[in-house]
Amino acid sequence: MHCLLQTEEPASAFFSEWAARHGHDWACTVVPRAEQLPARNQLDYLVVLGGPMSVWHEERHPWLTKEKKYLEKMIAAGTPVLGICLGAQLLAEVLGARTYPGPYNEVGWFALESTRESRDTWLGDTLPERFETFVWHTDTYDLPDNAVQLARSEAFENQGFIWNRVLALQFHLEVTPAWVQMLLKRDAAQLVEDRFAQSAETVLGWPESVYRDSNALMDLILQHWVERA
């Protein structure tokens, strides 16, 4: 199992811990620093994580063009791909959908609602009808053709989709306290309290139980992804 990182900051430790617990190797490539990305025969599953940039910032971040072409090839080869946050937006664009700035900053802990259509996918009834999770984004996307919408929030209609073996999640079930603290430090300028953006104090005030619940749900989703997708 291989992950693509968009920044030097480490990914949430949840993924490496999950991979070790379930007998998977876990390796990461920081795309902006990589001379080349791993070949198809070097991995069984691909995870594309987030970052503070937007998918259309190719002039500012030329490596985005390389990453999009790479994702196209991996999807065409039938590789199971999971994208989270920016990773979900990259997958939406690669699959032909429009990506664009959303009407709000959505930052903090919010309730999401799963769609009835999600139950007809290989996820089955894994997603609860309503669940609290962590989000941090402004950009959004339309659904690609033939994709199944997974969830929505009050602020954003599209919070995830499935397209064949591709799973895109705009939200962060892999959230850990240390990772949230890293985001708060790195992206503190975005923490302007608003309708859908919580203050740092509010974000840090949520109990440990919401992290455990999010991680438990992510565990189930990942198991379905590797076993059924």
N, C-alpha and C positions, 0 to 999 in steps of 0.2 A: 504494500500500500504506500503510495507516494503523495506528498502534498506540495502544492505550489504556494509559496509565500510572496506577497507583494511588497513587503517591507522587511527591514532587519529585525524588527521586534519579534520575539518568539510567539508562536501560536499558543493557544490555550493548551495546557498540559493534559486536558481531558483526552484528546485524540491519541497521544502517545501511550497514555495509561490504558485506554480502551483497547488499542491494538495489541499491546503486550498481554492484556488479560485474555484476549480471544485468539492468541496465537498468530498474530500478523506482524510482519516487519513494518516499521514506520520510518520513512526517510523524507526529508524536505529539501526543496530547492528554492532559493531566493531568486526569483525570476530576473530582477534588474541586474543581478551580478552574474548570472549564469551565461557561459559561452554557448552552451547547448542544453536542451531539456531532455529528460530521459526518453529513451526509445520505447516503443510499444511493448517489446518483449522484455523490458526491464520492470514492468509493473503489471499488477492484476486490477488494481483500483486506483483512481485518481481523485484527490480532494483539492479543490481550489478555494483558498481562503480569502479574507477581506483585506481592505486597506483604505486609507483616507482619500484616495484619488477617485475620479470618475472614469467610466469606461471610454469616454470620448476624448480623454486628455492625451492622445497619442503624441502631439507636438511636445508636450511637457514631459511625457514618459514614453519614449519611442518603443520600449520593450513591450508595451501593450499590444502593438501590432503583431509582434512575434508570438505573444501568448495566445492571441485570438486564432491565428493560423494553426498553432499547435493544438488548440482545443478542437478546432474543426476536424483535424486529422484523427485525433483520438476518438471523437464521437463517431466519425465515419468508420473507424476500425472496430466499433462495437465495444469500446472500453466503458465500463461503468464509471460515471463521473458524478461527483457530488460538489456543488458549488454553494458557498455560504456568503451572504451579504454581497460584497463586490463580486465574489465568485458566481453568485446567482445571476447578477446583472450581466456579467461576461457571457454566461451560458445563454441567457435570453437573446443577447445581440447576435452571438454566433449562430443561433437557431433562427435568425431572421426577424426577431421582434424589435420594436422600438424601445430604446432606453432614454430616459430624460429626467431632468430635475423634478422632484416632487413638490407638492405645495407646502410641505412642513418639514422641519427637523423632527424625526421620531427617535428620541433618545431616552432610554430607561426601561423600566419594567411595565409591560402593558399586556392586556388580554388579547388573545387571538382566537378566532373562530375557524374551525376546520370546515371544509365544504363536504356536502354529501357525496360529490363525485370522487373525492379522495378515497372513499371506502371501496370503490370499484377498481382501484389500482392494486399493485403488489404490496402497498402499505396496509391494505385492509382497513381495519378499525383501529390502527395504532394511534392515530391522532385523536385526542379527546375532542368533544364538540367545542369545548372552551378551555383554554389553558393560558397561564401567565408565563411570559418568557422575556428575555432581554433583547432589545433592539437598539441599533445605533446606525442610522442612515438618513439621507435626504433624497437620494436618487431612487428611481423606481423603473418599472418596465411594463410593457404589455405582454400578454401571454403569447408564446410562439404558436404557430399553427400546429394543431394536433396535440398540444400540451394539455394536461389536466391540472386545473387550479387546485391547490391544496389548502390554502388558508387566506384569511384577510384580517385586517384590524380596522379600527374606526378611522384611522388616518390614511391607510393604504389598502387598496382593493387586492393587490397581488402580493402575497407574502410567501409564495412558494409554488412550485409546479413539478410535475413529473412528465418527462418526454422519453418514452422507451426506457433506456437504462440511465438516463440523466435525471438527477434529483437536484433541485434548486431550492434553497431555503434562505429567505431574507432575514430570518431571525437566528438568534444565537443560543441554541440549547446546549452547546458545549461550554457555556459560561462558567467561569470559576472566579472566586473573589480576587485572586492575584491578577488575573487577566483584566478584570474590570478596573482595578486600580491602575494598571498600566495604561488602559485607554483613557481614563480620567486625566492622567498626567500628560499623555501624548496629545490628546485632542481637547484640552480644556477650553479652547476658544469657542468650541461649539456648544458649551454648556450655558446657553442663555435660556433661562427657564421660560417656557411658553406652554401653549395648550398641550402639545405632545412632546415636550422636552423637559425632563426633570432636572433638578439641581443635583450637584454632586452629593450633597447631604442626603437628598431623597434616594438617589441611586444606591448609596452605600448603606442606607438604613433598612434594606430588605433583609429578612432573616435567612439563615443558612438553609432552611427547608426549601426555599424556592430554587436555590442552586441544585440541591439534591434532586428535586422533582424534575428540573430541566434536564439534568444529566441522565436520569433514569429513562426519560422519554427519548433522549438522543441515543442511548444505548439500544433501545428497541428499534428505532429507525435504522441505525447502522446495521443491526443484525438482519433486518428485512432487506436492506440494500445489498449486502454482500451475498445473501442466501437466495434472494428471489429476483433481483433486477437482472 
